[in-house]
Amino acid sequence: MLTWIIVFLIVVFVAAIFAFTGLVKGLASLAKIIFYLFLTLLAIALIIGVISGF
């Protein structure tokens, strides 16, 4: 149980560092771009799968 507390404490410190330095805004915009890219690739793959009869 003590190991879980230490792990969560480290995660909280890392999250606090990101939150206080403003790095989160850049990472959030990057995450949005990656999300929409993979969503587009999924739609293309589904369309190709339906056309090819898979």
N, C-alpha and C positions, 0 to 999 in steps of 0.2 A: 504494500500500500504506500509505503514511503517513496518508492520509485515513481509511482504515478504522480505523487505530489511534486516531485522534482521535475518530472517531464512537463507537467502543466505550468509550473513556475517558469521554466525556460521558454515555453511557448508564449506565455503572457509577456515576458520581457522582450522577446523578438517582435511580437505584435505592437507593443508600446513603442519600440524604437521605430518601426515603420510608420506608426500613426503620428508620432511627434516630428518626424523629419519630412513629412509630406510626400513620401515615396509611394504611398498608397494610390494617389491620384493617377500617377503614371502607370502603375501596375493594373489598376482597374480599367483604364482605357485599352491597355494591351490585352487584357482578358476579354473585353468586349469584341475587339477585332478578331481574336482567335476563335471566340464563340461563333461569330457570324460566318467566319471562314469555314469552320467545320459544319455548320448548319447548311451552308450552300453545298459543300461537298456531299453531305448526306442526301440532300434533295436530288442532286445530279445522279448519285449512285442509285437511289430509288427509282428515278425515271428510267435510267438505263436498264435496271433490273426488270421493270414492268415491260419495257419494249422488247427485251430479249426473251421474255417468257419465263424468267426465273422465279 
